[in-house]
Amino acid sequence: MKWKPLQGLLRPVNPFGSKFRLLMGLFVVLFSIFLLPIQTLSALEEQLA
């Protein structure tokens, strides 16, 4: 009986964890999109020089 209120308290942590994971995935995607043009620009600069 003592475990039921504890489960109710722990339940809101699960959606927060999935949201945090989604936020991290979005951050990684945005970071890779931001990093890719910089790498291509540096490669182009090396080719020009």
HUGIKA-V948220 format. One record per residue. N is the residue number from 1. SS is DSSP state (~ for helix, > for strand, _ for the rest). PHI is phi in whole degrees, 0 to 359 (* if undefined). Layout:
n ss phi
N SS PHI
N SS PHI
This chain:
n ss phi
1 _ *
2 ~ 288
3 ~ 282
4 ~ 296
5 ~ 295
6 ~ 294
7 ~ 297
8 ~ 297
9 ~ 285
10 ~ 278
11 ~ 299
12 ~ 297
13 ~ 290
14 ~ 296
15 ~ 297
16 ~ 296
17 ~ 295
18 ~ 291
19 ~ 295
20 ~ 295
21 ~ 294
22 ~ 295
23 ~ 296
24 ~ 294
25 ~ 297
26 ~ 297
27 ~ 295
28 ~ 295
29 ~ 296
30 ~ 297
31 ~ 294
32 ~ 292
33 ~ 295
34 ~ 286
35 ~ 281
36 ~ 300
37 ~ 298
38 ~ 295
39 ~ 294
40 ~ 291
41 ~ 295
42 ~ 294
43 ~ 293
44 ~ 294
45 ~ 296
46 ~ 292
47 ~ 291
48 ~ 290
49 _ 274
